Amino acid sequence: MGIVAGLDSSSAFTRIVVCDTDTGAVLRQGYAPHPVEPKATEVDPQAWLLSLGEAAAGGLLEGVQAIGVCAQQHGLLPLDGQGNLVRPALTGNDKRAQVAAADLVDGLGSREAWAQAVGCVPQAAQAVAKLRWLARHEPEAAQRTAGVLQAHDWLVWQLLGRPARRTTDRGAASGTGYWSAATGFYRPDLVELALGHQVALPEVLGPSDAAGTTPEGLLISAGTGETMAAAFGLGVGVGDAVVSLGASGSVMAVHHEALADPSGMITSFADATGMHLPVVHTSNAVRTLRGTAELLGVEDLAELSALALKSTPGASGLVLLPYLEGERTPRLPHAAGTLAGLRRESMKPEHLARAAFEGMLCSLGDALDVLRMRGVEVRRVFLLGAAAELPAVQAAAPALFGTQVVVPQPAEYAALGAARQAAWALGVSQGTLGAHTPPAWQGAAAQIFEPGEELSVGQAVRQQYIATRDEIHPGAFGQGS
């Protein structure tokens, strides 16, 4: 039996899990908050190291042979020629680069050109847009920038003692806006378009590669972004989609190839196994439920769920298009929400509550359909987020999505994915695992829900939603979903 560790450095905390290399069983855990505001847009990354040290205190890493690192995505750490920070790290929370992102689209000619080049259209969170912002707003810092890293790249580099070689992985690289998951190569011309000059970019490692070994003999794996690590920790594969229910929503699936989407609705990430993770985002998910709860004067989402279950599928004809903050899928940034189907008999709290749950899930169903229409297979859906535990979500999701729905038990899946990657790199180095054979750890414990006899009813509700959407926003999806 060997022992490995997975480290997840999120925007708010560091979590470490220490696992058995053969089974993935968690042996011990460590946790420490970051000594910074979680929503901070600029961070001294030394805070991440302080948090890491606190989380690993008390001999937590004793006996560990390899460490995998995952971290918050879309940050930018600009370095000078000596490897020192030019300025504090810009985090993914920083939205100041929205105008810069639009400038980059114009600079390359079109959204379609970006989608073909790197599998995504620039967004404010991405490193390429932050480089553009730096060039426009902090030209002196931009001129001094000779290299760039993201959060997990920097942490790996620090753990290895800041060697001359800097590394990243496919997953993190695919979120920069200047590396193509389809070709496996950087686009230095896009870095120059953004910043005005070339910089040193980290070497992109394969999923089972090691970034290096510490002087103490501790192997450090390639690492990856939090999204990719969580997918690996969950154990998703081809045919699986992951629907995340936060204030906004996202749908990602495992696919065998990168997808270029001229509409910009699909962002083509690489995963932590050599496959691809096309992702579609929605602007409104749990914020729809919270807004409805406030409108109805119910105390919390559990009460809203119980109220919704007093209604029936279809909410007595009510349809809620939940575009409360505009929408990304379909691309309706200036839209507002719409409540359709109001009749005297439907004007009851339970029907509005039901319509909120159905509207949220149907909107995420639209995101699933964007992937399906591009040939992505979806046989089952993993449902993540606290709202996934609500009975109203679990009752409606299988029939509305038209698939089996899996609700995993809460666990530190990003840290587990990082640990699994460490076990893979360790196995390859020892000759016990192949470069294309990740360790076969036990999958996530979960509740499973089937569409069953409700499938036809759910699909009728879904068609009612689509008809309302296409009537109010004709052409939003071309010919519709």
Secondary structure, 3 states (H helix, E strand, C coil): CCEEEEEEECCCEEEEEEEECCCCCEEEEEEEECCCCCCCCEECCHHHHHHHHHHCCCCCCCCCCEEEEEECCCCEEEECCCCCECCCEECCCCCCCHHHHHHHHHHHCCHHHHHHHHCCCCCCCCHHHHHHHHHHHCHHHHHHCCEEECHHHHHHHHHCCCCCCCEEEHHHHCCCCCEECCCCEECHHHHHHHHCCCCECCEEECCCCEEEECCCCCEEECCEEHHHHHHHHHCCCCEEEEEEECCCEEEEECECCCCCCCCCCEEEEECCCCCEEEEEEECCCHHHHHHHHHHHCCCCHHHHHHHHCCCCCCHHHCEEECCCCCECCCCECCCCCEEECCCHHHCCHHHHHHHHHHHHHHHHHHHHHHHHCCCCCEEEEEEECHHHHCHHHHHHHHHHHCCEEEEECCCCHHHHHHHHHHHHHHHHHHCCCCCCCCCCCCCCCEEEECCHHHHHHHHHHHHHHHHHHHHHCCCCCCCCC
